[in-house]
Amino acid sequence: MLTIMINWLYVLFTTFCLGYGIFCFTEKGLGYRMKHIGSILIAGLIGATVYAQIFSLVYKVGLAANIILLGVCALIIGIFRKRLLADIRNFYQSYPMVKKAILLALFLIWAYFTSRGYILYDSDLYHGQSIRWIEEYGVVKGLGNLHERFAYNSSFFAVSALYSMKFLTGQSLHALSGFYAFLLSMKILDAVSLKMRTRKLLISDFARMGAVYYLTTICDEVVSPASDYATMCMIFYIVIQWLDILEEEKHSSAVPYAYLCVCGVYTISLKLTAGLILILVLKPACMLLKEKRLKEILLYFGMGILVILPWFARTVMISGYLLYPFPALDLFSVDWKMHVQRVTADANNIKTWGRALYNGNLVDVPITSWFPGWFQSTLSVTEKMLIIADGISLAGLLCFGLWVIVKKKKAYHDILLVLLTLGTSWLFWQGSAPLARYGYAYIILLPAIFAGTLLVSTTWYRIVILIAAVYGSYKLCMLAGYAWSIGAEPYYVNQKAYGSYELNSVEIDGFIFYTPVVGDRTGYEYFPAAPEVHIKLRGDTLRDGFLFQ
């Protein structure tokens, strides 16, 4: 826990410096100044992730990457030191003492949960090894041939390697899932101090209640370096911030919406299936096109390309494809390209696993056949209620959309766009690989925001507050009980490590690879490791990459 808190202080320092520098450099061209510390930290986290991915293309991500990062932070501080000190002072003074105390408590609570808990199966299957490859070698051509799961190139693994601090602590920290959860908690806390605050509920409050439910659900798993948590936290953040801007009623500028769309591009690099969040881009695009602000359009487009291009490059280097696992988009003729049959089989396995079929050959089974078994066997009672609420909300959304169009209710266009984005995202999740962990944000936000749209203008909001208070108290009691139950675990200094497994060793071209004796998990400690090894080296070293054999 102590190492995590120190690690997070370093992450906060570097992401704040990067985010502050990003907004200072773009402020003049856009005529917009970012005033929220949470937005600065998110921008800095995006910057750090892009940096880690670019660095991995040329070298391993470790001590050297962090030295250069600190140099960039020092440069930003040197250039903007007077303004930076003034803004830090303003940020500090704008937070009342109670809010500062709550933020400190949240910092400690999330560090506690991130130090211990349940490490996901996939983290010992491939998350840990993916991060270690970046720590040891950066990007390696054809790495997906060693294990197809390595081709799931989440930018989360790159930034995790940047901040793992193995070179300093001797242990590869996997603490960023909890850090994303902490940032989302900060965003939720903004509700108590927003200038737009009124005595009644706002639609954004319903999104925040959904985020609280999500965070209390994942608290026992954020010790895992899984990209799903970062992805869902980013989607919650984007939607809440979007609604906050809409509800301020004074934002005629496209700038904050465009920034959030860049955040959406970043979220795609965390997990490709989040792509439909970019439906939101319709609003800033229409605003900018209407005013013929082509320079700004090019600037935002360039920012999006800068964010996504390193991720594309890494995916091509690892798998030979621009998008994985989508072999139909076959643009590159490289010797390390993964076999199309293997890529297709992997995509089918992911889908059928999410549908509780557990057999890639059953990928074409119609939804009417697999949905009842999936609904009955994979969901908790609360999740079943949420899925039913999603179906009702989707039907209600269709009626609401028709009403807005027929009655020409322009005042509802913005919230309709948000609901449309969430509805299509939920449908895509439900029809592809509907494992709850992959789509919690869509599952929760669609009914929450639809309910908020219907209720905020009525007197029923008092009932909602009562229900939320009762259920929130129940969840907090459950959370406290869980926190107490894991208190005896000895992770108050160091973080819980990856799992340990009995492994065999296999020699290929003079290099030792490790495979599990039983099952398919290998953990992090033994490296390089994979469930099976059917490769040959492209050159004389591991850095040269792999071909499938």
C-alpha positions in Angstrom: 0.0 0.0 0.0 2.8 2.4 0.9 4.6 1.8 -2.4 1.3 2.4 -4.3 0.8 5.7 -2.6 4.4 6.8 -3.4 3.8 5.6 -7.0 0.6 7.5 -7.3 2.2 10.7 -6.0 4.7 10.3 -8.9 1.9 9.6 -11.4 0.0 12.7 -10.1 3.1 14.9 -10.4 4.0 13.8 -14.0 0.5 13.7 -15.3 -0.3 17.1 -13.9 2.8 18.6 -15.5 2.1 17.0 -18.8 -1.6 17.9 -18.8 -0.8 21.5 -17.8 1.8 21.8 -20.6 -0.7 20.3 -23.1 -3.4 22.8 -22.3 -1.0 25.8 -22.2 0.3 24.9 -25.6 -3.2 24.5 -27.1 -4.8 27.4 -25.2 -3.6 30.2 -27.6 -4.8 28.4 -30.7 -8.2 27.4 -29.3 -8.9 30.4 -27.1 -10.0 28.2 -24.2 -8.4 27.7 -20.8 -8.9 24.5 -18.9 -9.8 25.3 -15.2 -10.5 21.9 -13.7 -7.6 19.9 -12.2 -9.3 16.6 -13.0 -9.3 17.5 -16.7 -5.6 18.4 -16.5 -4.8 15.1 -14.9 -6.8 13.2 -17.6 -5.0 15.1 -20.3 -1.6 14.3 -18.7 -2.5 10.6 -18.4 -3.3 10.6 -22.1 0.0 12.3 -22.8 1.9 9.8 -20.7 0.2 6.9 -22.4 1.0 8.3 -25.9 4.6 8.9 -24.8 5.0 5.4 -23.4 3.8 3.9 -26.6 6.1 6.0 -28.8 9.0 5.2 -26.5 8.2 1.4 -26.7 8.6 1.6 -30.5 12.3 2.3 -30.1 13.4 1.0 -26.6 12.2 -0.7 -23.5 10.0 1.3 -21.2 11.8 1.6 -17.9 14.3 3.9 -16.2 15.4 5.8 -19.3 11.8 6.5 -20.2 11.1 7.9 -16.8 14.3 10.1 -16.8 13.2 11.7 -20.0 9.7 12.1 -18.7 11.0 13.9 -15.6 13.1 16.1 -18.0 9.9 17.1 -19.9 8.1 17.8 -16.7 11.0 20.0 -15.5 10.9 21.9 -18.8 7.2 22.5 -18.5 7.7 23.8 -14.9 10.5 26.0 -16.1 8.5 27.6 -18.9 5.3 28.1 -17.0 6.6 28.3 -13.4 4.9 31.6 -12.4 1.6 30.8 -14.0 1.8 27.2 -12.7 2.4 28.2 -9.1 -0.5 30.7 -9.3 -2.8 28.1 -10.7 -1.8 25.5 -8.1 -2.5 28.0 -5.4 -5.9 28.7 -6.9 -6.7 25.0 -7.2 -5.8 24.5 -3.5 -7.8 27.5 -2.3 -10.9 26.6 -4.4 -11.2 23.3 -2.6 -12.9 23.6 0.8 -11.3 21.7 3.7 -14.0 19.1 3.8 -13.5 18.3 0.1 -9.7 18.1 0.6 -10.3 15.6 3.5 -12.6 13.5 1.3 -10.0 13.5 -1.5 -7.3 12.3 0.9 -9.6 9.6 2.2 -10.4 8.5 -1.4 -6.7 8.4 -2.1 -6.0 6.2 0.9 -9.0 3.9 0.2 -8.2 3.3 -3.4 -4.5 2.6 -2.5 -5.7 0.1 0.1 -7.9 -1.7 -2.4 -5.3 -1.6 -5.1 -2.7 -3.2 -2.8 -4.7 -6.4 -2.3 -7.8 -8.3 -3.6 -8.5 -10.7 -6.4 -6.1 -10.8 -9.4 -8.1 -11.7 -12.5 -7.5 -14.9 -14.4 -6.4 -13.0 -17.5 -3.8 -11.0 -15.5 -1.8 -14.2 -14.9 -2.7 -15.4 -18.4 -1.3 -12.5 -20.4 -1.7 -9.0 -18.7 1.5 -9.4 -16.6 3.5 -10.9 -19.4 2.4 -8.2 -21.8 3.5 -5.5 -19.4 6.8 -7.3 -18.8 7.6 -7.5 -22.6 7.2 -3.7 -22.7 9.4 -3.3 -19.7 12.1 -5.6 -21.1 12.0 -4.9 -24.8 9.4 -2.4 -25.8 7.5 -3.5 -28.8 8.5 -6.9 -30.4 7.6 -7.8 -34.0 5.3 -10.8 -34.2 4.8 -11.1 -30.4 1.3 -12.3 -31.1 2.8 -15.4 -32.6 4.1 -16.4 -29.2 0.6 -15.9 -27.6 -2.4 -14.5 -29.5 -3.5 -12.6 -26.4 -0.4 -10.4 -26.6 -1.9 -9.0 -29.8 -4.6 -7.4 -27.7 -2.5 -4.3 -27.7 -4.1 -2.1 -25.1 -2.3 1.2 -24.5 -3.0 0.6 -20.9 -0.2 -1.9 -20.8 2.3 0.6 -22.1 1.5 3.2 -19.5 1.4 0.5 -16.9 5.0 -0.4 -17.9 6.0 3.3 -17.7 4.7 3.6 -14.1 5.5 0.0 -12.9 8.8 1.2 -11.3 10.3 -2.3 -11.3 13.8 -0.7 -11.7 13.2 1.1 -8.4 11.2 -1.2 -6.2 12.2 -4.6 -7.5 8.5 -5.4 -8.0 6.5 -4.5 -11.1 3.7 -2.4 -9.6 0.3 -2.9 -11.3 -1.5 0.1 -9.7 -3.1 2.0 -12.5 -6.5 0.4 -12.4 -6.9 1.8 -9.0 -5.6 5.2 -10.1 -8.2 5.5 -12.9 -10.8 4.6 -10.2 -9.4 7.4 -8.0 -9.7 9.9 -10.9 -13.3 8.9 -11.5 -14.0 9.3 -7.8 -12.6 12.9 -8.1 -15.1 13.5 -10.9 -18.0 12.2 -8.9 -17.0 14.4 -6.0 -17.3 17.5 -8.3 -21.1 17.2 -7.9 -20.9 18.8 -4.4 -19.2 22.0 -5.6 -20.3 22.7 -9.2 -21.4 26.2 -9.7 -24.4 24.9 -11.6 -25.6 23.0 -8.5 -29.3 23.3 -7.7 -31.5 21.8 -5.1 -32.9 19.2 -7.4 -31.2 16.3 -9.2 -29.5 16.8 -12.6 -29.1 14.1 -15.3 -25.4 14.1 -14.6 -26.2 13.0 -11.0 -27.8 9.8 -12.4 -24.6 9.1 -14.3 -22.6 9.8 -11.1 -24.8 7.4 -9.1 -24.1 4.8 -11.8 -20.4 5.5 -11.5 -20.5 5.0 -7.7 -22.2 1.7 -8.2 -19.5 0.7 -10.7 -16.6 1.7 -8.4 -18.1 -0.2 -5.4 -18.4 -3.3 -7.7 -14.8 -3.3 -8.9 -13.0 -2.4 -5.6 -12.0 -6.0 -5.1 -10.4 -6.4 -8.5 -8.5 -3.1 -9.2 -5.3 -4.9 -8.1 -5.4 -6.4 -11.5 -3.8 -4.6 -14.5 -6.8 -5.2 -16.7 -7.6 -2.7 -19.4 -11.4 -3.1 -18.8 -11.4 -1.0 -15.7 -9.5 1.9 -17.2 -11.8 1.8 -20.3 -15.0 1.8 -18.2 -13.7 4.6 -15.9 -12.9 6.7 -19.0 -16.3 6.2 -20.5 -18.0 7.2 -17.2 -15.7 10.2 -17.0 -16.5 11.3 -20.6 -20.2 11.0 -20.2 -20.3 12.7 -16.8 -18.1 15.6 -18.0 -20.2 15.9 -21.2 -23.4 16.2 -19.2 -21.8 18.7 -16.8 -21.0 20.9 -19.7 -24.5 20.6 -21.2 -26.1 21.4 -17.8 -24.0 24.6 -17.3 -26.1 26.1 -20.1 -23.5 28.7 -20.8 -21.1 26.7 -22.9 -21.5 27.6 -26.6 -17.9 26.7 -27.3 -17.1 23.4 -29.1 -13.7 23.2 -27.4 -14.6 21.2 -24.3 -16.7 18.7 -26.4 -13.9 18.3 -28.8 -11.4 17.7 -26.0 -13.7 14.9 -24.7 -13.9 13.4 -28.2 -10.0 13.2 -28.1 -10.5 11.4 -24.8 -12.8 9.1 -26.7 -10.1 8.3 -29.2 -7.8 7.6 -26.3 -10.4 5.2 -24.8 -10.4 3.3 -28.1 -6.6 2.7 -27.6 -7.4 1.3 -24.2 -9.9 -1.2 -25.6 -11.0 -1.3 -29.3 -14.6 -2.2 -28.5 -15.1 1.3 -27.0 -15.1 2.8 -30.5 -18.8 3.7 -30.6 -18.2 6.4 -27.9 -17.1 8.5 -30.9 -20.7 9.0 -32.0 -20.4 12.0 -29.7 -18.1 13.7 -32.1 -21.2 14.7 -34.1 -21.9 17.6 -31.8 -18.5 19.4 -31.9 -18.1 18.5 -35.6 -21.5 20.2 -36.4 -20.6 23.2 -34.3 -17.2 23.7 -35.9 -18.5 23.1 -39.5 -21.4 25.5 -39.0 -18.9 28.3 -38.0 -16.4 27.1 -40.7 -13.6 26.8 -38.2 -11.5 24.5 -40.4 -8.3 25.4 -38.6 -9.7 24.0 -35.3 -11.1 21.0 -37.0 -7.7 20.1 -38.4 -6.1 20.7 -35.0 -8.5 18.3 -33.2 -8.1 15.8 -36.0 -4.4 16.1 -35.6 -4.7 15.5 -31.8 -6.8 12.4 -32.4 -4.3 11.1 -34.9 -1.4 11.8 -32.5 -3.2 9.8 -29.8 -4.2 6.8 -31.9 -1.2 6.5 -34.3 1.3 5.0 -31.8 -1.4 2.4 -30.9 -1.9 1.5 -34.5 1.9 1.2 -35.0 2.2 -1.1 -32.0 -0.7 -3.3 -33.2 0.9 -3.7 -36.6 4.3 -4.5 -35.1 2.8 -7.1 -32.7 0.3 -8.8 -35.0 0.8 -7.6 -38.6 -2.7 -6.2 -38.7 -3.9 -2.6 -38.2 -6.7 -3.8 -35.9 -6.7 -7.0 -34.0 -8.6 -9.4 -34.1 -10.0 -8.2 -37.4 -8.1 -10.0 -40.2 -10.4 -8.7 -42.9 -8.5 -5.3 -42.6 -5.4 -6.8 -44.1 -3.2 -3.9 -45.2 0.4 -5.0 -44.5 2.6 -7.6 -46.1 5.1 -8.5 -43.3 6.7 -11.7 -42.5 5.6 -11.7 -38.8 1.9 -11.5 -39.6 -0.2 -13.9 -37.6 -2.0 -16.6 -39.5 -5.5 -15.5 -40.4 -7.0 -18.8 -39.1 -5.5 -18.1 -35.7 -6.8 -14.6 -35.6 -10.3 -15.6 -36.6 -10.3 -18.4 -34.0 -9.2 -16.0 -31.3 -12.0 -13.6 -32.2 -14.5 -16.4 -32.2 -13.3 -17.7 -28.8 -13.6 -14.2 -27.2 -17.2 -13.9 -28.5 -18.3 -17.3 -27.4 -16.7 -17.0 -24.0 -18.6 -13.8 -23.4 -21.8 -15.6 -24.5 -21.2 -18.5 -22.1 -20.8 -20.9 -24.9 -17.1 -21.6 -24.4 -16.5 -23.0 -27.8 -15.3 -20.9 -30.7 -17.1 -23.2 -33.2 -20.4 -21.9 -31.8 -19.9 -18.3 -32.8 -22.8 -18.4 -35.3 -25.3 -19.6 -32.8 -28.2 -17.0 -32.9 -28.8 -14.8 -30.0 -32.2 -16.4 -29.3 -30.3 -19.6 -28.5 -27.5 -18.4 -26.3 -29.1 -15.4 -24.6 -31.3 -17.4 -22.1 -28.3 -19.5 -20.8 -26.0 -16.5 -20.7 -28.6 -14.4 -18.8 -29.2 -17.2 -16.3 -25.7 -18.4 -15.7 -23.3 -15.4 -15.9 -25.2 -12.5 -14.3 -25.8 -11.6 -10.7 -29.3 -10.6 -9.6 -28.4 -7.0 -9.8 -26.9 -7.4 -13.3 -30.0 -9.2 -14.5 -32.1 -6.3 -13.3 -29.8 -3.9 -15.2 -30.0 -5.9 -18.4 -33.8 -5.8 -18.2 -33.6 -2.1 -17.5 -31.3 -1.7 -20.6 -33.9 -3.4 -22.8 -36.7 -1.2 -21.4 -34.5 1.9 -21.8 -33.7 1.0 -25.4 -37.3 0.7 -26.3 -38.0 3.9 -24.5 -35.1 5.6 -26.4 -36.7 4.7 -29.7 -40.0 6.3 -28.6 -38.2 9.3 -27.2 -36.2 9.8 -30.3 -39.3 9.7 -32.5 -41.0 12.2 -30.3 -38.0 14.6 -30.4 -37.9 14.3 -34.2 -41.6 14.6 -34.9 -42.2 17.4 -32.4 -39.0 19.1 -33.4 -37.8 19.4 -29.8 -34.4 20.8 -30.4 -33.8 21.3 -26.7 -33.5 17.5 -26.4 -31.0 16.9 -29.2 -28.0 16.9 -27.0 -29.3 14.4 -24.5 -30.6 12.3 -27.3 -27.1 12.1 -28.8 -25.7 10.9 -25.5 -28.5 8.2 -25.2 -28.0 7.2 -28.8 -24.2 6.7 -28.1 -24.9 4.6 -25.1 -27.7 2.6 -26.7 -25.6 1.7 -29.7 -22.6 0.9 -27.5 -24.8 -1.4 -25.4 -26.2 -3.2 -28.4 -22.7 -3.7 -29.8 -21.5 -5.1 -26.5 -24.6 -7.3 -26.1 -24.3 -8.7 -29.6 -20.5 -9.4 -29.6 -18.8 -10.6 -26.3 -21.2 -9.7 -23.5 -19.0 -10.4 -20.5 -20.2 -7.9 -17.9 -16.6 -6.7 -17.2 -16.3 -5.6 -20.8 -19.3 -3.3 -20.8 -20.3 -2.2 -17.3 -20.4 1.5 -18.3 -23.0 0.9 -21.1 -25.0 -1.5 -18.9 -25.3 1.1 -16.1 -25.3 4.4 -17.9 -28.0 3.7 -20.5 -30.8 3.1 -17.9 -29.4 5.6 -15.5 -29.4 8.5 -18.0 -32.7 7.5 -19.6 -34.3 7.5 -16.1 -32.6 10.9 -15.4 -34.0 12.3 -18.6 -37.5 11.3 -17.6 -37.4 12.2 -13.9 -35.4 15.5 -13.5 -38.3 17.6 -14.5 -40.7 15.9 -12.1 -41.2 15.8 -8.4 -40.1 12.2 -8.3 -36.5 13.1 -7.9 -37.1 13.0 -4.1 -38.0 9.4 -4.3 -34.8 8.8 -6.4 -32.7 10.5 -3.7 -34.3 8.3 -1.0 -33.7 5.1 -3.0 -30.2 6.1 -3.9 -29.5 6.9 -0.2 -30.8 3.6 1.0 -29.1 1.5 -1.6 -25.9 3.6 -1.3 -25.9 2.9 2.5 -26.2 -0.8 1.8 -23.3 -0.7 -0.7 -21.1 1.3 1.7 -21.8 -1.3 4.4 -20.9 -4.1 2.0 -17.8 -2.2 1.0 -16.8 -1.6 4.6 -17.3 -5.3 5.3 -15.1 -6.3 2.4 -12.4 -3.8 3.4 -12.4 -5.3 7.0 -12.3 -8.9 5.6 -9.0 -8.2 3.7 -7.4 -6.1 6.4 -5.2 -9.0 7.7 -3.5 -9.5 4.3 0.1 -8.4 4.6 0.2 -5.7 1.9 0.6 -2.5 3.8 4.0 -1.8 2.4 4.3 -3.8 -0.9 1.5 -4.6 -3.3 0.2 -8.1 -3.8 2.2 -9.8 -6.5 1.0 -11.7 -9.5 0.2 -15.4 -9.1 2.9 -18.1 -9.1 2.6 -21.3 -11.1 4.6 -24.5 -11.7 6.2 -24.2 -15.1 8.2 -26.2 -17.6 11.1 -24.8 -19.6 11.5 -25.1 -23.4 14.6 -24.2 -25.3 14.2 -22.6 -28.7 17.2 -21.3 -30.7 19.2 -21.1 -27.5 16.6 -19.2 -25.5 14.5 -20.6 -22.6 10.7 -20.2 -22.7 8.3 -21.2 -19.9 5.0 -23.1 -20.2 2.6 -24.1 -17.5 2.5 -27.7 -16.2 -1.2 -27.4 -15.7 -3.7 -25.0 -17.2 -2.6 -21.9 -19.2 -1.6 -19.3 -16.7 2.1 -18.4 -16.3 2.1 -15.3 -14.1 4.7 -12.5 -14.3 7.9 -13.8 -12.6 9.1 -16.3 -15.2 9.8 -14.7 -18.6 9.3 -15.2 -21.4 6.3 -17.4 -20.8 3.2 -18.5 -22.7 0.6 -21.3 -22.5 2.2 -23.0 -25.5 5.3 -22.2 -27.6 5.1 -22.8 -31.3 7.5 -20.2 -32.7 10.8 -19.6 -34.2 12.9 -16.4 -33.9 13.1 -13.9 -36.7 16.7 -13.1 -35.9 19.4 -13.8 -33.4 17.7 -12.1 -30.4 14.3 -11.9 -28.8 14.1 -8.3 -29.8 14.0 -9.3 -33.4 10.6 -10.9 -32.9 8.9 -14.2 -33.7 7.4 -16.2 -36.5 4.7 -18.8 -36.0 5.8 -22.4 -36.6 
